[in-house]
Amino acid sequence: MTAPTAPLAPRPEILAAFEAAKGFMPVDEGLALYAAACEAAALGLPLVEIGTYCGRSTLLLAEAARTADVMAVTVDHHRGSEEQQPGWEYHDPEVVDPVIGRMDTLPTFRRTLHAAGLEDRVIALVGRSPRIADAWQAPAGLVFIDGGHTDEHARADYEGWAPRVADGGLLVIHDVFPDPADGGQAPYRIYRRALDSGAFTEVSAHRSLRVLRRTGPGI
């Protein structure tokens, strides 16, 4: 029996939910992520996201997972990355817990999934990425790195999760800016590390989104 072919775009209601959700990924990069997730889902393995925020990109991974009957897994401590803290450019006071005075994007994320009807396709792991990576030993069809953008956090996400990408699976990295004038360099540095390792080969580039395939051992 031939496996079902994933559609070129998510269902209109899912794309609308993606556009309405809090987050920073533009539509064209989201569609490129969805296409990569659909391809990787054909391996029959989980699709793993590092950096959930409010679930904008999670919706696309969950929709791709639904078409292939696999699970999307998303990892975040839900306290916000460096640039999302009070006083910084991407701070959103609507996701601050009024009781403890700290960011908490988990309730918004859960509402995003519920509204899209995709809760049953997502496993949400709440905690620090390196600690969860230490406990996660299973292979993944796709790993999407979109977490903290300091060198420390990007490196930890890469070292913790790139080894989980299965043979033929995809490593996707967001916010890759070769020119420092366009954005921070930490995601670009782990992208270069992946290529220089010989373990990954670039498949495609869509603005700041890079899609790489595992073609060899190591990281």
Secondary structure, 3 states (H helix, E strand, C coil): CCCCCCCCCCCHHHHHHHHHCCCCCCHHHHHHHHHHHHHHHCCCCCEEEECCCCCHHHHHHHHHHHHHCCCEEEEECCCCCHHHCCCCCCCCHHHECCCCCCECCHHHHHHHHHHHCCHHHEEEEECCHHHHHHHCCCCEEEEEECCCCCHHHHHHHHHHHHHHEEEEEEEEECCCCCCCCCCCCHHHHHHHHHHHHCCEEEEEEECCEEEEEECCCCC
